[in-house]
Amino acid sequence: MSTLTQSRAWLALKLHREQFAATRMTDLFATDPQRFKNFSLRVHDVLLDYSKNLVNAETMQLLVALARERGLGAEIQRLFNGDKINVSEDRAVLHTALRDGVPVRVDGNDVMPEVKATLARMRAFADGVRDGSLGGRGGRKITDVINVGIGGSHLGPALATAALAPYAAGGSRVHYISNVDAAAVQRTLAPLDPATTIAIVESKTFTTTETLTNAKLVRDWLGVPAGADAGNQLVAVTANTRLAAEFGVTTDRVFPCWDWVGGRYSLWSAMGLPIALGIGMDNFEKLLHGAREMDAHFRDAPFDRSMPVVLAVLGVWYNNFFGAASQAILPYDESLALLPAHLQQLDMESSGKQVTRDGETVDYDTGMIIWGATGTNAQHSFFQLLHQGTRLVPADFIAVCEPHHAMPHSHAILLSNFFAQTAALMNGAPADGFPGNRPTNSILVQKLTPHSLGMLLALYEHKVFVQNTIWGINAFDQPGVELGKRLASGILPDLEAATAAGRYDASTTGLINFYKINRHS
């Protein structure tokens, strides 16, 4: 048995869960007229209502006690101090430093001068592209930016540029190529003009197969010979300046990334350059400032008043004591359509572990499957399962009070569904086969701005950190991601060879040979 499942707080929660088995949320509201006030938190312009959960005051006290028992306070301090908490890779984890400005030392060196210098370079480049002083081929004004990257160098920036589109006036149109599927590349390039387009190649190592394959296609489309000076047309964000130069990127167009910034946190770094090009550097810095506000709240608030801690321990409650295997993320705002995908990577790459930091195999679940879509579309696809399915699926509902558009009636219809669905999931209609008692969190943002988006993204980052601290796992590595890559590099030569493959298991061999026979039909 693990130290976690034998801990005093865990055993107390297990007993409490048994005592809580017949509890209904409607009864909790009936006995506490102030339940909304008592079970909600506000941080600046972000409100979290967690009153529609299967918890009472004792539950929250026990969950917070578990976080304390697992050393959360010390781990938060280590995070912000720049300690090497990514133990498997012996690295500090300093995405918070990218948005703070406070000196932080790694191996004795203050990282902030280089961070600030990079921000200044990003500003100069973004301003130049946006005002036309840095042009494309023949000095023509750049109208389009193609970001070539995958994982964190795609999902975070793509979410931010889509969510903050109302702030894009005067900016270049930003397009994203990630999947190593030439059809996606062709669709992206078809309507664009190479003379007014630049490409940003984002890869920490500059060896990622998918990114480099797509980058070569884009480079050829731009008309830049391999290894030639691409001027303004090629930009790189990488730690490998040598390979970037060999690819054709001039030294002054290479922006750094650091090993203390994980991919799924990299939008705050120079990997966020496409965001700055799309919405301007002033707005990019407001995004950083919003995240900084949430960082300060997370660092300083008591655990029972900390929004990230509350979200995290509620997830532990359902995952480990109710057997919930998945969580739905449901933004009622089309601008946040990419949020579920971003949070899938953030949460599932971080929490998909079965061995603790100390090498102990876990005897408890770590993490849930994250999935979701925008309301109200989701209501007409999978909400049936949320309401009447046999599985408990906790859900986060996210909405904004003030939209950017001037169509208040449409927004009222949207929000009426937002409020109705959480009430229906709680209350149900038992006589009609709707059991209710389905837990939800409601997150309301006053307006979707760079500042509030920064707060929202940092909120979920810290939530995942808290959960991983409780489970005793490393939130900042992803060894499982590398296994498939290694196997793919071995299979590729067999796909391109003339002879049949035969050195794999029967299924893989059969699939490869079927493909080779039929690829030219």
C-alpha positions, 0 to 999 in steps of 0.5 A: 500500500502506498504512503498516500492511500495509508495517510491519515487524510486519505483514510479520513476522506475514504470514511467520509465518502462512505458517510456521504453516499446518500447525500444529494446536492439539493439537500445541501442547498436546502440546509444552507441558504448561503451555500452559493456564498460559502462555496464560491471564490472570486479572483479579480474578474474571474468567479468560481462557483463550486456550490453544485458539488457533492461536498460540504464544509467537512469535505473541503476541510478534509480535502485541504488537509490532504493537500497540506499533508502531502506538502503542498505549501513547500512544493509551491515555494519550490516552484516559485523559487526555481528549484529543480522540481522536474526530477526526472529531467533534473530541471527547474520549472519556471513558466511562472518566471516568464510572467513575473519579472522577479529575479529567479536563479537557476544553477546560480544564474538569474534568468530574468535578464535574458527573459526581459531581453527576449521580450524586448526582441519580440516587441521589436519584431512584432511591432515591425511586422505589424507596422510594415517596417519589417516586410516580406519578399521585396519589402511588401507588408506581411499579411500572414504568419504561418506557425509551424509547431506541434504540441505546446508550440501549437495548442497554446498559441492557437487557443490564445490567438483564436480567443483574443481575435477581437484584439487583432486589429492591425495584426497579421493573420495567423495560421497554424500547421501542426499535424504531419499531414500534407493535406493540412499544409496544402489547405493552409497555404492555398489562399496565401501569397508567399511574398507577403507571408512569413513562417515561424518554426517552433521546435525546442530541439529543431529535430521534431519530425512532424515540425521539420517535415512541415517546415520544409514544405513551407520553406519550399513554398516560400521559395527559400532554397535550403540553407539560403538566407531567408531574411524576414521570411523564416523565423525560429523559436528554438534552443538549437541555433545551429540547426536553425541556421542550417535551415536558413534562419538568420541569427537575428531571427532566432528566438530562444527557448529554455529547458526550464519551460515545458512545452505545454507551458511555452505560450508564455515564452517566445513560443508565444510570438505568433500571439504577439504578431496577431494581437500586438505585444501590448496585449501579449504582455497583458496576457502575461500580467493576467497569469501573474495575478493568478500566480500571486493568488496561488502563492499567497491565498490560504488553501481553502480560499485558493481557486486552483487548490479548490479546483484541484482537490475537487478533481481528486475527490471525484477521481479517487473517491467516486471513481470518475474517469473523465472530466468535461470542459465546456466553454460557452463561448465560441472564442474558447473552442480550443480550450478543451484541446489545450487542457487535454495536453496540459492535464493528461501529459502531466497526470498520465503517470503510474510511478511516483517521483520516488519510483513507487508504483501507484495504487490509485488513479492519477488524472482523468480523461479531459474532453469537451466542446463548446456549448450549446453545440455540446448539448446536442451531442453528448449531454445525454450521457452527462444527464442520464449515463451510468458514469459520473462525469464532473464538468467545468462550465465556463462563460463570459458575462460581457461578449465582444459582439453587440448581439445581446439577445443571442448572448442571453440565449447562450447564457440561459443554457449555461445556467439551465444545464448546471441546474438540470445536472444538479436537480435532475428529474428522478421521476422521469429517469434523470437522476441529477446529483451530477457535479459541476463547477461554473467559471464566469469571466467578466469579459474575455480579455488578454488579462482574463485569459491569462488568469484562466490559463494559469488557473488550470496550470496550477490546478494540475500542479496541485493534483500532481503534488497530491499524487506524488508524481512529476507534472513536468515530464512526458516519457510516454510521448517519446515511445511512439516517436522512437517506434515511428522512426524505426518503421519509416524506412520499412514504409519506403523500402520496396520489400515487404516488412516482416520484423514486427508483431503480426498485426503491425506487419500485416497493416504495413504490408496492406498499406504498401500494396494499396498506397498507389491504387 
